[in-house]
Amino acid sequence: MTAVTRVAARLAFPRSSGVLFGLGLGGFFDGIVFHQLLQWHHMFSGWYPAPSVENLQSNTFWDGVFHSATYLFFLAGLLILWRHARRPHFGWSTRELIGTILIGFGLFNLVEGLVSHQLLGIHHVNETVDRSLWIYWDIGFLAWGAIMLGAGWMIVREKEL
C-alpha cells in the first residue's frame, strides 16, 4: 500500500456505520410506529394474535427484544463512526451518511418484509384491516424499502462518479 492509498483509505467515510444506523432507524420506525402507536401488529402477532392478555404480554416482551436488537444496530453504527472520526484526515460526508442510512433503512424493510411477513408469517404490516388486504400492505412495505434502498444507492454512487 502506497502513502497515497493509505491517506485515501483514512479519508473514506465508513459506509458500514451509515448502513447500521439505517438498520437501527428502520427497526425503531417499525417498532414505534407500527407496533406501539398504530398497533397494527406485534412481533409474533401472526402466530399469537393479540386479543388474549397472555398473547399480548408475550408479544410485548418480544417487541422489547426486537427494539433491543435495533438499538444494538444503532450503537454499532455509532461505534464505527466514532472510531473513524477520531482518525486524522477523516472524510466527513453528509451525502454518504444520508445515502447509507437510506440503504440500511431500505434493507431493513426488505429483509423484514420478506422474512417476517412472507416466509415466516410471524406478522404482517397491517393486521387491523381485512385479511384479504394484508398482502397489499406487505407489498407497499417492500416497495417502500426498495425505493429507499435504490435512492440511497444512487446517492452513494453519485459521490463516486
PLY file of the C-alpha trace (Angstrom):
ply
format ascii 1.0
element vertex 161
property float x
property float y
property float z
element edge 160
property int vertex1
property int vertex2
end_header
0.00 0.00 0.00
1.45 3.35 -1.04
1.33 6.53 1.02
-1.37 7.90 -1.30
-3.65 4.86 -0.87
-3.13 4.92 2.92
-4.29 8.55 3.06
-7.22 7.77 0.75
-8.21 4.85 2.99
-8.13 7.13 6.03
-10.27 9.70 4.22
-13.02 7.23 3.34
-16.34 7.59 5.09
-17.27 4.39 6.97
-20.29 3.26 4.98
-20.97 0.40 7.37
-21.80 2.92 10.10
-24.49 4.54 7.96
-25.96 1.18 6.97
-26.11 0.14 10.65
-27.74 3.49 11.54
-30.30 2.83 8.83
-30.99 -0.71 10.04
-31.50 0.62 13.56
-33.69 3.52 12.46
-35.75 1.21 10.25
-36.35 -1.05 13.24
-37.14 1.90 15.52
-39.65 3.25 12.99
-41.30 -0.16 12.57
-41.46 -0.85 16.30
-42.52 2.61 17.44
-44.97 3.45 14.64
-46.44 0.06 13.66
-46.14 -1.85 16.97
-46.83 0.90 19.51
-48.54 3.96 18.03
-50.75 2.40 15.33
-50.84 -1.06 16.98
-51.18 -2.70 13.57
-49.12 -5.71 14.62
-46.70 -7.01 17.23
-43.60 -9.15 16.84
-45.37 -12.52 16.76
-48.99 -11.44 16.32
-49.29 -13.57 13.17
-48.65 -16.65 15.28
-50.10 -15.44 18.60
-52.89 -12.91 17.93
-53.10 -10.09 20.48
-56.74 -10.38 21.70
-55.76 -12.54 24.70
-53.88 -10.91 27.58
-51.33 -13.74 27.62
-50.59 -13.33 23.90
-50.38 -9.54 24.23
-47.91 -9.89 27.11
-45.78 -12.30 25.10
-45.88 -10.07 22.02
-44.98 -7.01 24.10
-41.96 -8.86 25.51
-40.79 -9.85 22.01
-41.39 -6.28 20.79
-38.91 -5.24 23.50
-36.37 -7.85 22.34
-36.81 -6.53 18.79
-36.28 -2.92 19.96
-33.16 -4.01 21.84
-31.71 -5.57 18.68
-32.39 -2.42 16.64
-30.77 -0.38 19.42
-27.65 -2.56 19.13
-27.52 -1.93 15.36
-27.63 1.80 16.02
-24.95 1.60 18.73
-22.69 -0.45 16.44
-23.03 2.23 13.76
-22.18 4.91 16.29
-19.12 2.98 17.48
-17.82 2.54 13.92
-18.38 6.21 13.12
-16.70 7.28 16.38
-13.64 5.14 15.73
-13.23 6.52 12.21
-13.99 10.14 13.15
-11.09 10.19 15.61
-8.57 9.48 12.84
-6.64 12.34 11.30
-7.95 13.44 7.91
-11.34 11.78 8.41
-13.60 12.46 5.45
-16.99 13.60 6.73
-19.66 13.19 4.09
-23.28 14.19 4.63
-24.14 12.70 1.24
-22.66 9.28 2.11
-24.23 9.34 5.58
-27.69 10.04 4.18
-27.23 7.55 1.33
-26.02 4.74 3.57
-28.77 5.40 6.14
-31.33 5.06 3.33
-29.62 1.84 2.20
-29.78 0.42 5.74
-33.41 1.50 6.28
-34.38 0.01 2.91
-32.52 -3.21 3.68
-34.35 -3.45 6.99
-37.72 -3.17 5.24
-36.82 -5.64 2.51
-35.36 -8.29 4.82
-38.03 -7.86 7.48
-40.78 -7.79 4.87
-39.56 -10.89 3.06
-38.56 -12.94 6.10
-41.08 -11.93 8.79
-44.09 -11.14 6.62
-43.78 -13.55 3.70
-41.53 -16.51 4.60
-42.30 -16.96 8.31
-45.64 -15.13 8.55
-44.88 -14.04 12.13
-46.80 -10.84 11.44
-47.96 -8.61 8.60
-47.78 -4.83 8.23
-51.43 -4.05 8.97
-53.37 -6.79 10.71
-56.25 -4.42 11.59
-57.67 -4.49 8.04
-59.49 -7.37 6.39
-57.11 -10.32 5.97
-57.53 -10.22 2.17
-55.86 -6.77 2.19
-52.76 -7.76 4.21
-50.77 -8.61 1.08
-51.22 -5.08 -0.29
-49.82 -3.53 2.89
-46.94 -6.03 2.80
-46.19 -5.19 -0.85
-46.29 -1.47 -0.03
-43.79 -2.04 2.78
-41.47 -3.91 0.40
-41.83 -1.22 -2.28
-41.05 1.50 0.28
-37.92 -0.43 1.28
-36.85 -0.91 -2.35
-37.32 2.80 -3.08
-35.21 3.78 -0.05
-32.52 1.24 -0.94
-32.43 2.46 -4.55
-32.37 6.14 -3.56
-29.58 5.51 -1.06
-27.56 3.55 -3.60
-27.97 6.36 -6.17
-26.84 8.97 -3.63
-23.74 6.96 -2.69
-22.93 6.13 -6.35
-23.27 9.77 -7.37
-20.46 10.63 -4.96
-18.21 8.02 -6.52
-18.63 9.26 -10.10
0 1
1 2
2 3
3 4
4 5
5 6
6 7
7 8
8 9
9 10
10 11
11 12
12 13
13 14
14 15
15 16
16 17
17 18
18 19
19 20
20 21
21 22
22 23
23 24
24 25
25 26
26 27
27 28
28 29
29 30
30 31
31 32
32 33
33 34
34 35
35 36
36 37
37 38
38 39
39 40
40 41
41 42
42 43
43 44
44 45
45 46
46 47
47 48
48 49
49 50
50 51
51 52
52 53
53 54
54 55
55 56
56 57
57 58
58 59
59 60
60 61
61 62
62 63
63 64
64 65
65 66
66 67
67 68
68 69
69 70
70 71
71 72
72 73
73 74
74 75
75 76
76 77
77 78
78 79
79 80
80 81
81 82
82 83
83 84
84 85
85 86
86 87
87 88
88 89
89 90
90 91
91 92
92 93
93 94
94 95
95 96
96 97
97 98
98 99
99 100
100 101
101 102
102 103
103 104
104 105
105 106
106 107
107 108
108 109
109 110
110 111
111 112
112 113
113 114
114 115
115 116
116 117
117 118
118 119
119 120
120 121
121 122
122 123
123 124
124 125
125 126
126 127
127 128
128 129
129 130
130 131
131 132
132 133
133 134
134 135
135 136
136 137
137 138
138 139
139 140
140 141
141 142
142 143
143 144
144 145
145 146
146 147
147 148
148 149
149 150
150 151
151 152
152 153
153 154
154 155
155 156
156 157
157 158
158 159
159 160
